[in-house]
Each structure stands twice: as structure tokens, then as C-alpha cells.
Amino acid sequence: MYATERPDGAGEIDGECDGGGGGGRLLAVAADAWSAAGCGLLAGVVAHPRARGRGLGAAVSAFVIDALVRRYGRAALMVDADNAPAVRAYERAGMRARLFGAAGWAG
């Protein structure tokens, strides 16, 4: 799923990977990545800087989340808690935040 912009500058959301033949420019993408039995993983969500703030990230995320839930029964993603615009987009797409910690090497 991705969003495109028509040559006249108007935005639209396409469900076709080939853009539906509209000749638009790619504005936002979201993907199924590293999914496994019992849980689909959303990743690779990005919107073109010029198209941010229009809800396209949330729209493509919601589309992929819906497909993941249908296929795996649930969906998850990882996002930096400090990335407020992304957190808001994922919440608009139906996700709920659950904080977790990650280990790293000291030094």
C-alpha cells in the first residue's frame, strides 16, 4: 500500500503496488517485515517530507495493520517513544503504546 500525488498536486491513496496507472509520485509507504506465526510486524513506514502532516503515514499504516491482523491475528511495531509524530500516526492507525526496554552494551 502506498500513497501517491497526482500530477496536478492533489493527493490520493492507492491500494495498488503499481500506482493504479495514475502516473503519480510516491508519497508514503508501509510494509510487512519480519512477521512470524502469531504476530505481524509493521515496519518501513515513511512519508515524503513534503507530504507529512496529511495523515498519509497513518493511512498506509492502518492498511498494512489491517492486513497483518487478518493474516497473523495481531500486529506490532517498534518506534522510538521520542518520535511523537510517528507515535500519533500509529495511534490514529489503531495501535496502542506498550513501553519496553532494550539491552545494549555499556561503554
WODA-V160596 format. One record per residue. N is the residue number from 1. NEAR is the number of other ideal C-beta (glycine too) atoms within 8 Angstrom. Layout:
BEGIN
n:N near:NEAR
n:N near:NEAR
END
This chain:
BEGIN
n:1 near:9
n:2 near:12
n:3 near:15
n:4 near:14
n:5 near:11
n:6 near:11
n:7 near:5
n:8 near:4
n:9 near:5
n:10 near:6
n:11 near:11
n:12 near:10
n:13 near:10
n:14 near:12
n:15 near:6
n:16 near:6
n:17 near:4
n:18 near:5
n:19 near:12
n:20 near:7
n:21 near:5
n:22 near:9
n:23 near:6
n:24 near:12
n:25 near:6
n:26 near:10
n:27 near:14
n:28 near:15
n:29 near:10
n:30 near:13
n:31 near:9
n:32 near:10
n:33 near:8
n:34 near:5
n:35 near:10
n:36 near:7
n:37 near:4
n:38 near:6
n:39 near:11
n:40 near:14
n:41 near:13
n:42 near:15
n:43 near:10
n:44 near:7
n:45 near:15
n:46 near:7
n:47 near:12
n:48 near:10
n:49 near:5
n:50 near:5
n:51 near:13
n:52 near:10
n:53 near:4
n:54 near:7
n:55 near:8
n:56 near:14
n:57 near:14
n:58 near:12
n:59 near:12
n:60 near:16
n:61 near:15
n:62 near:11
n:63 near:11
n:64 near:13
n:65 near:14
n:66 near:8
n:67 near:10
n:68 near:15
n:69 near:11
n:70 near:5
n:71 near:8
n:72 near:12
n:73 near:6
n:74 near:9
n:75 near:12
n:76 near:8
n:77 near:10
n:78 near:4
n:79 near:8
n:80 near:5
n:81 near:7
n:82 near:4
n:83 near:8
n:84 near:6
n:85 near:7
n:86 near:11
n:87 near:11
n:88 near:9
n:89 near:13
n:90 near:12
n:91 near:10
n:92 near:9
n:93 near:11
n:94 near:6
n:95 near:10
n:96 near:4
n:97 near:7
n:98 near:4
n:99 near:5
n:100 near:4
n:101 near:4
n:102 near:4
n:103 near:3
n:104 near:4
n:105 near:3
n:106 near:3
n:107 near:2
END
